[in-house]
Structure formats: structure tokens, C-alpha cells
């Protein structure tokens, strides 16, 4: 499937589309992690779309993959900005009706905030995989360790996916989360505004977060919420335990779209 481009107010983003055209079936909108891109979801979106009869939209945010770059440093509100400004533009630009955001890590936080702040009329539910709603010691320690690996081969690996955006992608994620003033970042107060159903998926051994993230979301969202904790699993359940996660997500999606 070849990448396409969509012009938004802030520039062009790249995206992939699987399944029926927009408006003819519910759309699963995949939102990548802090170092991810459209292609780094690999075949998981297509598999989930086929299992549920939905379409799948996967796009790279500004500063990632082949999308246009973004200025640094990122604002401390970058999750909220993506959720309330950019994602609505994407939905409108592609003519998407009923939709269900599926986010991983940073993308999961964006999906939750979108449901709280700027849901479009067709929002059905949210799937949040390895989300963050506040900063933990595990998060800071994990990101600092990743930053140490960046000049030791990680940059070259990421450059294969992000090209000229590689330093923007990495610094926009790592340096923002490691700024002292970001330590107080917390979006729990926004969770009660989420009224659609939520599924939270997290690996029990996530190196960037504890299960306190899951517990906070289940306790505070304004609608029905459920969780799947994947055993012997780190930060990327959809990659490391793909079949388990696919089954759980597909079951949830079918219940939301029937």
C-alpha cells in the first residue's frame, strides 16, 4: 500500500488507507507512538481492519516519517494540540464519518484527549495502548535510557523510517518528556469528559509506565472503561503479542460498531 499525502493548515502529512472508502464503513484511526510513524505500525492496522470490516487510516504526525517537519522545542501542550487541532483536521480532510481512534503511547494519550476535548460527531469509542496521563519515574528513567542509545545506533535505525525528520522526531519526544517543567504534566482532570467507551491495553512489564496509568483511566473516565493487561510484555503489545492484542481489540471494535 503506497503512502499518500494530505494537505493540512500546518503542512502535508503522509498517510496509509486500508479497506473501504471513507464514509462507507467505520474507520479505525491509528495514532503512533513518540518515535513511530505510519509505516511502523506494520501490518497490524490492516489485520485489524480485515478482522472487523472497518477501514483503517494510519498517518504520521508532523515531524515524523515523510510528513512535513515541525518546529522544536515542542510545546508542553503538544498532546492536547494534536488531539484538539490536528486530528480534527485530518478527519475532516479525509471525509471520515464514524471512527474509532487507536493510539499507542503518545498516540494513546492523544486519542484520549481527543475524546475529551474535540470529539467529532461520529466518535464511537477509544482504544488506548500503553497510554500516559501523568509522568512517572518509570517514564523518565526509560526515556533517559533511550536517549543514551540514540547516538549509539538508534539514530541510524530510526533514520530509515523518518529520513530528514529523524532528529525532530527524537528530540521532540525525548527532550520534551525530560524537561524539568514537564515533570508536572498531568491530564487526569480531562478524563471525566470522555463519555464514549474506552479500552486500555498495557503490557505488565512496560518499561515506560506502571499499571497506575491504567488504573487512573479506568477510575476517572466518564463512560464505560475496560482493560487488557498483557503478561510478559513491554511497551509495544501490538508488536510483541500481536495475536493476543488483535483478538482483544477486534472483540472491542465489533461491540462498538455493530
PyMOL commands that set and color helices and strands:
alter all, ss='L'
color gray80, all
select helices_A, chain A and resi 39-41+44-52+78-93+106-117+137-177+180-184+188-193+212-220+237-240+242-257
alter helices_A, ss='H'
color red, helices_A
select strands_A, chain A and resi 4-8+11-18+27-31+55-59+99-104+123-129+197-203+225-230
alter strands_A, ss='S'
color yellow, strands_A
deselect
rebuild
show_as cartoon
